[in-house]
Amino acid sequence: MDEAIEEIYKYFVQEKQFRRDLTTKVEREIDATYGEEWKEMEKKQQERQKEKAFRIAFEAEKCGFIKGFQYAVRLFMSGR
């Protein structure tokens, strides 16, 4: 079932506005988390950290989507 939900998620993620919104949120969180430390990093180090943060954020978003979808299906099946 997870694979089917993941396919739905992939379709959902293709929407440009979704990616733009998540990207903006992640960039804001990077700024808030690193603060002044971010400005002191070399560009190459910033890019590596940003890439890691985005990978984690997108994976967490996908996991949340799948869990939420599963929960919604269970609620629907229970008749609540």
C-alpha positions in Angstrom: 0.0 0.0 0.0 2.9 2.4 0.8 4.1 2.1 -2.8 0.7 3.2 -4.2 0.6 6.1 -1.7 4.1 7.0 -2.7 3.0 7.2 -6.4 0.2 9.6 -5.4 2.7 11.6 -3.4 5.1 11.8 -6.5 2.2 13.1 -8.5 1.3 15.6 -5.8 5.0 16.8 -5.5 5.2 17.6 -9.3 3.0 20.6 -8.6 5.3 23.6 -8.9 3.6 25.6 -6.1 4.0 22.7 -3.7 7.8 22.6 -4.3 8.1 26.4 -4.2 6.3 26.5 -0.8 8.4 23.8 0.7 11.6 25.3 -0.7 10.7 28.7 0.8 9.9 27.1 4.2 13.2 25.1 4.3 15.3 28.1 3.3 13.7 30.2 6.1 14.3 27.4 8.6 18.0 27.1 7.5 18.4 30.8 8.0 16.7 30.7 11.5 18.7 27.6 12.5 22.1 28.7 11.4 21.8 32.4 12.0 25.1 34.2 11.9 27.0 30.9 11.6 25.5 30.6 8.1 27.0 33.8 7.0 30.4 32.7 8.2 30.4 29.5 6.2 32.1 29.1 2.9 29.8 28.8 -0.1 30.7 25.2 -0.7 29.9 24.3 3.0 26.6 26.3 2.7 25.6 24.3 -0.4 26.4 20.9 1.3 24.4 21.9 4.4 21.5 23.2 2.3 21.5 20.0 0.2 21.3 17.8 3.4 18.6 20.0 4.9 16.5 19.7 1.7 17.0 15.9 1.5 15.8 15.5 5.1 12.9 18.0 4.6 11.6 16.3 1.5 11.9 12.8 3.0 10.1 14.0 6.1 7.4 15.6 4.0 6.9 12.4 2.1 6.7 10.3 5.3 4.2 12.7 6.7 2.1 12.5 3.6 2.1 8.7 3.6 1.2 8.5 7.3 -1.5 11.1 6.9 -3.0 9.3 3.9 -2.9 5.9 5.8 -4.7 7.5 8.7 -7.3 9.0 6.4 -8.0 5.7 4.8 -8.3 4.0 8.2 -10.8 6.7 9.3 -12.7 6.3 6.1 -12.8 2.5 6.5 -13.9 2.7 10.1 -16.9 4.8 9.1 -16.1 7.7 11.4 
